Amino acid sequence: MRPDTGGARSPDDPEQGTPVGRRVVLGLLGLAGVGVLLGSRVGSALATLSERDPTGLTGLIPGNGRFRFYSVVSSVDQTPASEYQLTVEGLPAGPVHLTFADLAGLPQTTITKDVQCVTGWRVPDVTWTGVLLSDVLEHVAAPTAAGAVLFGSSDGAYTESLSMEQAMRPDVLIATSMDGAPVSHDHGGPVRLYVAPMYFYKSIKWLDRITVSDQVVPGYWEERGYDIDAWVGQSNGRSDAPIA
């Protein structure tokens, strides 16, 4: 059974929402065929349609990209990389503020792994580059004996958390690049979290705050019924193949 999301759409499921009929599906598939034949002008129209599509079906049209925009709030202000700041709190010496340039100056790590949604869809072989969360915690002298790390988003609503043991894994990344390009605003940039072995709702978008804490605190989606420990294939009642 899918967890109750309190009326909100699933965190990474573009296909949940308004019911659609057979004619709509066939019409979109027909439009897809025209797009393949006519090229960029129809592609541009499809992109506009996708932005206003409550069904998510335009995400299935060839050439419409591997992901689509999703947010838990109605709009999110864009932050240029030059103005970005990540605040790390809960430190013995007080908070530390890291700019985008600060993150770029730390050791960089690249991970290529699948992205798995809790509702079933998977995007294979997405390449992420950035700084391991463990490296950031070491850089700011975070007490790794603490119980957890909490995350906040500049959208003012999205929150997440990991145990400290999970946060120190070598496949948990503060990502600044996706598939060889800067993480776009729509994908949670300029900086987002990527937690490779967990369902994608754990990979908080528009990351702007990290708090070292005594304990894990349920995040936005956990408060709406999703598991706190979101291991792919081992949680939320699903049996998806784990992220290797």
C-alpha contacts under 8 A as a table, 3 or more apart, distances in Angstrom:
res1	aa1	res2	aa2	distance
1	M	237	G	7.35
2	R	119	T	7.95
2	R	236	N	7.87
3	P	224	R	7.35
3	P	225	G	5.00
3	P	226	Y	6.07
3	P	236	N	7.72
4	D	7	G	7.65
4	D	224	R	6.08
4	D	225	G	5.56
5	T	8	A	5.38
5	T	9	R	6.77
5	T	10	S	6.70
5	T	221	W	7.40
5	T	224	R	4.64
5	T	225	G	6.27
6	G	224	R	6.04
8	A	72	V	7.69
9	R	13	D	7.07
9	R	16	Q	6.29
9	R	17	G	6.56
10	S	13	D	5.19
10	S	14	P	7.84
10	S	16	Q	6.95
10	S	119	T	7.73
11	P	70	Y	7.64
11	P	71	S	7.87
11	P	72	V	7.47
11	P	200	F	7.86
11	P	201	Y	5.50
11	P	221	W	7.12
12	D	70	Y	7.03
12	D	117	C	5.78
12	D	118	V	7.39
12	D	119	T	7.72
12	D	200	F	6.66
12	D	201	Y	6.33
13	D	16	Q	5.94
13	D	117	C	6.87
13	D	118	V	7.88
13	D	119	T	6.29
13	D	121	W	7.96
14	P	17	G	7.92
14	P	55	T	6.98
14	P	56	G	4.66
14	P	57	L	7.86
14	P	59	G	7.58
14	P	68	R	7.41
14	P	70	Y	7.44
15	E	55	T	5.62
15	E	56	G	4.62
15	E	57	L	6.51
16	Q	55	T	6.75
16	Q	56	G	7.43
17	G	54	P	6.54
17	G	55	T	5.81
18	T	54	P	6.19
18	T	55	T	5.42
19	P	55	T	7.10
20	V	24	V	6.41
20	V	25	V	7.40
20	V	55	T	7.15
21	G	24	V	5.49
21	G	25	V	6.63
22	R	25	V	5.18
22	R	26	L	6.19
23	R	26	L	5.12
23	R	27	G	5.92
24	V	27	G	5.02
24	V	28	L	6.15
25	V	28	L	5.27
25	V	29	L	6.23
25	V	57	L	7.47
26	L	29	L	5.05
26	L	30	G	6.09
27	G	30	G	5.04
27	G	31	L	6.20
28	L	31	L	4.94
28	L	32	A	6.12
28	L	57	L	7.67
28	L	58	T	7.08
28	L	61	I	7.53
29	L	32	A	4.91
29	L	33	G	6.44
29	L	61	I	6.95
30	G	33	G	5.13
30	G	34	V	6.47
31	L	34	V	5.05
31	L	35	G	6.11
32	A	35	G	4.95
32	A	36	V	6.31
32	A	61	I	5.56
32	A	62	P	6.52
33	G	36	V	5.18
33	G	37	L	6.45
34	V	37	L	5.11
34	V	38	L	5.97
34	V	42	V	7.49
35	G	38	L	5.22
35	G	39	G	5.42
35	G	40	S	7.59
35	G	41	R	8.00
35	G	42	V	5.10
35	G	43	G	5.96
36	V	39	G	5.75
36	V	62	P	7.62
38	L	41	R	7.19
38	L	42	V	6.60
39	G	42	V	5.99
39	G	43	G	6.15
40	S	43	G	4.70
40	S	44	S	6.02
41	R	44	S	5.23
41	R	45	A	6.48
42	V	45	A	4.95
42	V	46	L	6.14
43	G	46	L	5.02
43	G	47	A	6.27
43	G	63	G	7.41
43	G	64	N	7.43
44	S	47	A	5.09
44	S	48	T	6.49
45	A	48	T	5.18
45	A	49	L	6.18
46	L	49	L	4.89
46	L	50	S	5.97
46	L	58	T	7.23
46	L	64	N	7.28
47	A	50	S	5.06
47	A	51	E	6.50
47	A	64	N	6.84
48	T	51	E	5.32
48	T	52	R	6.82
49	L	52	R	5.32
49	L	53	D	5.94
49	L	58	T	7.35
50	S	53	D	4.95
50	S	56	G	7.24
50	S	58	T	5.41
50	S	59	G	6.92
50	S	68	R	7.87
51	E	69	F	7.51
53	D	56	G	5.87
53	D	57	L	7.51
53	D	58	T	7.03
55	T	58	T	7.81
56	G	59	G	5.53
56	G	60	L	7.71
57	L	60	L	5.45
57	L	61	I	7.38
58	T	61	I	5.33
58	T	64	N	7.27
59	G	64	N	6.07
59	G	65	G	7.24
59	G	66	R	7.60
59	G	67	F	7.17
59	G	68	R	6.60
60	L	64	N	7.30
61	I	64	N	5.68
62	P	65	G	7.61
65	G	68	R	7.18
66	R	123	V	6.85
68	R	186	D	7.70
68	R	187	H	7.99
69	F	186	D	5.20
69	F	187	H	6.61
70	Y	186	D	7.35
71	S	74	S	7.06
71	S	75	S	7.45
71	S	76	V	7.93
72	V	157	A	7.26
72	V	158	Y	7.00
73	V	76	V	7.22
73	V	155	D	7.05
73	V	157	A	7.20
75	S	155	D	7.80
76	V	154	S	7.66
76	V	155	D	5.46
77	D	155	D	7.53
78	Q	185	H	6.36
79	T	83	E	6.41
79	T	84	Y	6.19
79	T	185	H	7.93
79	T	190	P	7.03
80	P	83	E	5.37
80	P	84	Y	6.29
80	P	190	P	7.03
81	A	84	Y	5.04
81	A	100	F	5.96
81	A	190	P	5.77
82	S	99	T	7.86
82	S	100	F	6.77
82	S	101	A	7.89
83	E	99	T	7.58
83	E	100	F	7.85
84	Y	99	T	5.71
84	Y	100	F	5.76
84	Y	190	P	7.48
85	Q	97	H	6.25
85	Q	98	L	5.49
85	Q	99	T	4.60
85	Q	100	F	6.62
85	Q	208	D	6.52
86	L	97	H	5.57
86	L	98	L	4.99
86	L	99	T	6.31
86	L	100	F	7.95
86	L	207	L	7.33
86	L	208	D	4.65
86	L	209	R	5.58
86	L	210	I	7.53
87	T	95	P	6.72
87	T	96	V	5.79
87	T	97	H	4.53
87	T	98	L	6.38
87	T	208	D	6.26
87	T	209	R	4.83
87	T	210	I	6.23
88	V	91	L	7.56
88	V	95	P	5.51
88	V	96	V	5.19
88	V	97	H	6.33
88	V	98	L	7.90
88	V	140	V	7.85
88	V	209	R	5.94
88	V	210	I	4.69
88	V	211	T	5.74
88	V	212	V	7.69
89	E	94	G	6.77
89	E	95	P	4.52
89	E	96	V	6.72
89	E	209	R	7.61
89	E	210	I	6.13
89	E	211	T	4.57
89	E	212	V	6.21
90	G	94	G	6.83
90	G	95	P	6.69
90	G	142	A	7.95
90	G	211	T	5.43
90	G	212	V	4.77
90	G	213	S	6.53
91	L	94	G	5.12
91	L	95	P	6.06
91	L	140	V	7.93
91	L	141	A	7.47
91	L	142	A	5.75
91	L	143	P	7.14
91	L	212	V	6.83
92	P	142	A	7.72
92	P	143	P	7.84
96	V	140	V	6.93
98	L	101	A	7.92
98	L	102	D	5.59
98	L	103	L	6.76
99	T	102	D	4.96
99	T	103	L	6.48
100	F	103	L	5.18
100	F	104	A	6.24
101	A	104	A	4.91
101	A	105	G	6.16
102	D	105	G	5.13
102	D	106	L	6.74
103	L	106	L	5.41
103	L	130	G	7.71
103	L	131	V	6.78
104	A	107	P	7.72
104	A	108	Q	7.31
104	A	130	G	7.53
104	A	131	V	7.86
106	L	131	V	6.74
106	L	135	D	7.92
106	L	136	V	7.99
107	P	131	V	6.36
107	P	135	D	7.70
108	Q	129	T	6.82
108	Q	130	G	5.33
108	Q	131	V	5.14
108	Q	132	L	7.56
109	T	129	T	5.59
109	T	130	G	5.54
109	T	131	V	5.78
109	T	132	L	6.58
109	T	173	L	7.94
110	T	127	T	6.91
110	T	128	W	5.59
110	T	129	T	4.26
110	T	130	G	6.65
111	I	127	T	5.67
111	I	128	W	5.25
111	I	129	T	6.38
111	I	171	D	7.33
112	T	125	D	5.47
112	T	126	V	5.32
112	T	127	T	4.12
112	T	128	W	6.18
113	K	124	P	6.69
113	K	125	D	4.75
113	K	126	V	5.45
113	K	127	T	6.59
113	K	196	A	6.85
113	K	243	I	7.00
113	K	244	A	7.27
114	D	122	R	6.76
114	D	123	V	5.61
114	D	124	P	4.24
114	D	125	D	4.86
114	D	126	V	5.77
114	D	196	A	7.54
114	D	243	I	6.34
115	V	122	R	5.59
115	V	123	V	5.11
115	V	124	P	6.36
115	V	125	D	7.72
115	V	126	V	6.93
115	V	196	A	7.21
115	V	199	Y	7.56
115	V	200	F	6.42
115	V	243	I	7.95
116	Q	120	G	7.00
116	Q	121	W	6.21
116	Q	122	R	4.46
116	Q	123	V	6.58
116	Q	198	M	7.74
116	Q	199	Y	5.52
116	Q	200	F	5.84
116	Q	232	V	7.28
116	Q	243	I	7.86
117	C	120	G	5.45
117	C	121	W	5.43
117	C	122	R	6.10
117	C	199	Y	5.52
117	C	200	F	5.37
117	C	201	Y	7.40
118	V	121	W	7.67
118	V	199	Y	5.55
118	V	200	F	7.07
118	V	201	Y	7.66
118	V	232	V	7.87
118	V	236	N	7.36
118	V	238	R	7.66
120	G	240	D	7.47
123	V	126	V	7.05
126	V	178	M	7.19
126	V	179	D	6.15
127	T	178	M	5.67
127	T	179	D	4.72
127	T	180	G	7.15
128	W	175	A	6.18
128	W	176	T	7.62
128	W	177	S	5.61
128	W	178	M	4.64
128	W	179	D	6.24
128	W	180	G	7.72
128	W	194	Y	7.97
129	T	173	L	7.74
129	T	175	A	5.53
129	T	176	T	6.08
129	T	177	S	4.92
129	T	178	M	6.49
129	T	180	G	7.96
130	G	173	L	6.32
130	G	174	I	5.54
130	G	175	A	4.31
130	G	176	T	5.06
130	G	177	S	6.42
131	V	135	D	6.60
131	V	136	V	6.88
131	V	173	L	5.75
131	V	174	I	5.22
131	V	175	A	6.55
132	L	135	D	5.15
132	L	136	V	6.56
132	L	170	P	6.81
132	L	171	D	7.44
132	L	172	V	6.00
132	L	173	L	4.40
132	L	174	I	5.89
133	L	136	V	5.11
133	L	137	L	6.22
133	L	167	A	6.43
133	L	168	M	6.73
133	L	172	V	5.97
133	L	173	L	5.34
133	L	174	I	5.76
134	S	137	L	5.10
134	S	138	E	6.15
134	S	167	A	6.45
134	S	168	M	4.71
134	S	169	R	7.07
134	S	170	P	7.53
134	S	172	V	7.86
135	D	138	E	5.05
135	D	139	H	6.03
136	V	139	H	4.95
136	V	140	V	6.36
137	L	140	V	5.42
137	L	141	A	6.14
137	L	142	A	5.14
137	L	144	T	7.84
138	E	141	A	4.98
138	E	142	A	6.08
139	H	142	A	7.76
142	A	212	V	7.19
143	P	146	A	5.75
143	P	212	V	7.79
144	T	147	G	7.81
144	T	164	M	6.67
145	A	164	M	7.70
146	A	164	M	6.65
146	A	212	V	6.92
146	A	213	S	6.26
146	A	214	D	5.45
146	A	215	Q	7.76
147	G	163	S	5.94
147	G	164	M	5.41
147	G	212	V	7.96
147	G	213	S	6.16
147	G	214	D	4.59
147	G	215	Q	4.92
147	G	216	V	7.04
148	A	161	S	7.05
148	A	162	L	5.74
148	A	163	S	4.09
148	A	164	M	4.38
148	A	165	E	7.82
148	A	167	A	7.78
148	A	212	V	6.12
148	A	213	S	5.11
148	A	214	D	5.87
148	A	215	Q	5.04
148	A	216	V	5.20
149	V	161	S	5.63
149	V	162	L	5.43
149	V	163	S	6.13
149	V	164	M	5.96
149	V	167	A	6.95
149	V	210	I	6.70
149	V	211	T	5.64
149	V	212	V	4.68
149	V	213	S	5.69
149	V	215	Q	7.86
149	V	216	V	7.02
150	L	159	T	7.53
150	L	160	E	5.94
150	L	161	S	4.22
150	L	162	L	6.55
150	L	210	I	5.61
150	L	211	T	4.93
150	L	212	V	6.37
150	L	213	S	6.81
150	L	216	V	7.12
150	L	217	V	7.16
151	F	159	T	5.59
151	F	160	E	5.08
151	F	161	S	5.73
151	F	204	I	7.54
151	F	207	L	7.06
151	F	208	D	7.79
151	F	209	R	5.60
151	F	210	I	4.72
151	F	211	T	6.41
152	G	156	G	7.56
152	G	157	A	7.88
152	G	158	Y	6.33
152	G	159	T	4.78
152	G	160	E	6.76
152	G	204	I	7.80
152	G	207	L	5.99
152	G	208	D	6.01
152	G	209	R	4.82
152	G	210	I	6.49
153	S	156	G	5.87
153	S	157	A	6.80
153	S	158	Y	5.48
153	S	159	T	6.36
153	S	204	I	7.07
153	S	205	K	6.42
153	S	206	W	5.10
153	S	207	L	4.62
153	S	208	D	5.37
153	S	209	R	6.65
154	S	157	A	7.89
154	S	206	W	5.60
154	S	207	L	6.45
154	S	208	D	5.70
155	D	158	Y	6.63
155	D	206	W	7.00
157	A	220	Y	7.25
158	Y	204	I	7.09
158	Y	205	K	7.82
158	Y	219	G	7.33
158	Y	220	Y	5.52
159	T	204	I	7.12
159	T	219	G	4.78
159	T	220	Y	5.26
160	E	202	K	6.37
160	E	204	I	6.66
160	E	217	V	7.59
160	E	218	P	6.81
160	E	219	G	4.21
160	E	220	Y	6.59
161	S	202	K	7.77
161	S	216	V	5.89
161	S	217	V	6.16
161	S	218	P	6.87
161	S	219	G	6.34
162	L	165	E	7.92
162	L	166	Q	5.86
162	L	167	A	5.87
162	L	216	V	6.27
163	S	166	Q	5.16
163	S	167	A	6.16
163	S	215	Q	7.33
163	S	216	V	5.94
164	M	167	A	4.88
164	M	168	M	6.24
165	E	168	M	5.41
165	E	169	R	6.93
166	Q	169	R	5.52
166	Q	172	V	8.00
167	A	172	V	6.51
168	M	172	V	7.40
169	R	172	V	5.88
170	P	173	L	7.90
171	D	195	V	6.55
171	D	196	A	5.70
171	D	197	P	7.37
172	V	193	L	7.49
172	V	194	Y	5.83
172	V	195	V	4.60
172	V	196	A	6.17
173	L	193	L	5.88
173	L	194	Y	5.13
173	L	195	V	6.48
174	I	191	V	6.76
174	I	192	R	5.89
174	I	193	L	4.71
174	I	194	Y	6.33
175	A	178	M	7.46
175	A	183	V	7.50
175	A	191	V	5.67
175	A	192	R	5.36
175	A	193	L	5.77
175	A	194	Y	6.38
176	T	182	P	5.89
176	T	183	V	5.54
176	T	189	G	7.01
176	T	190	P	6.07
176	T	191	V	4.98
176	T	192	R	6.90
177	S	180	G	6.12
177	S	181	A	5.32
177	S	182	P	4.24
177	S	183	V	4.80
178	M	181	A	5.45
178	M	182	P	6.07
178	M	183	V	5.29
182	P	189	G	7.56
182	P	190	P	6.94
183	V	187	H	6.16
183	V	188	G	6.76
183	V	189	G	4.69
183	V	190	P	5.44
183	V	191	V	6.74
183	V	192	R	7.87
184	S	187	H	5.22
184	S	188	G	6.44
184	S	189	G	4.89
184	S	190	P	6.23
185	H	188	G	5.13
185	H	189	G	4.48
185	H	190	P	6.27
185	H	206	W	7.81
186	D	189	G	7.03
187	H	205	K	7.03
188	G	191	V	6.51
188	G	192	R	5.51
188	G	204	I	7.67
188	G	205	K	4.08
188	G	206	W	4.55
188	G	207	L	7.56
189	G	192	R	5.82
189	G	205	K	6.96
189	G	206	W	5.54
189	G	207	L	7.92
190	P	206	W	6.92
191	V	205	K	7.43
191	V	206	W	5.87
191	V	207	L	5.78
191	V	208	D	7.80
192	R	203	S	7.06
192	R	204	I	6.01
192	R	205	K	4.75
192	R	206	W	5.29
192	R	207	L	4.88
193	L	202	K	7.98
193	L	203	S	4.75
193	L	204	I	5.28
193	L	205	K	6.51
193	L	207	L	6.63
194	Y	200	F	7.82
194	Y	202	K	7.64
194	Y	203	S	4.58
194	Y	204	I	7.34
195	V	198	M	5.78
195	V	199	Y	7.88
195	V	200	F	7.35
195	V	202	K	6.43
195	V	203	S	5.40
196	A	199	Y	7.87
196	A	243	I	6.81
197	P	231	W	5.91
197	P	232	V	6.07
197	P	242	P	6.94
197	P	243	I	5.25
197	P	244	A	7.63
198	M	202	K	6.59
198	M	229	D	7.86
198	M	230	A	5.02
198	M	231	W	4.33
198	M	232	V	5.01
198	M	243	I	7.78
199	Y	202	K	6.15
199	Y	203	S	7.86
199	Y	230	A	5.62
199	Y	231	W	6.37
199	Y	232	V	5.48
200	F	203	S	5.33
201	Y	204	I	6.61
201	Y	221	W	7.29
202	K	230	A	7.29
204	I	207	L	6.38
213	S	216	V	7.29
218	P	221	W	7.85
218	P	222	E	5.29
218	P	223	E	6.06
218	P	228	I	6.37
219	G	222	E	5.15
219	G	223	E	6.12
219	G	228	I	7.74
220	Y	223	E	5.48
220	Y	224	R	6.87
221	W	224	R	4.96
221	W	225	G	6.59
221	W	226	Y	5.70
222	E	225	G	5.19
222	E	226	Y	4.43
222	E	227	D	5.76
222	E	228	I	5.80
223	E	226	Y	7.18
226	Y	230	A	7.95
226	Y	236	N	6.36
227	D	230	A	5.58
227	D	235	S	6.53
227	D	236	N	5.79
229	D	235	S	7.04
230	A	234	Q	7.43
230	A	235	S	5.53
230	A	236	N	7.11
231	W	234	Q	5.33
231	W	235	S	5.70
231	W	242	P	7.67
232	V	235	S	6.50
232	V	238	R	7.84
232	V	239	S	7.72
232	V	240	D	6.29
232	V	241	A	6.96
232	V	242	P	5.08
232	V	243	I	6.64
233	G	238	R	5.50
233	G	239	S	4.26
233	G	240	D	4.29
233	G	241	A	5.62
233	G	242	P	5.42
234	Q	237	G	7.33
234	Q	238	R	6.66
234	Q	239	S	6.50
234	Q	240	D	7.96
235	S	238	R	6.04
235	S	239	S	7.93
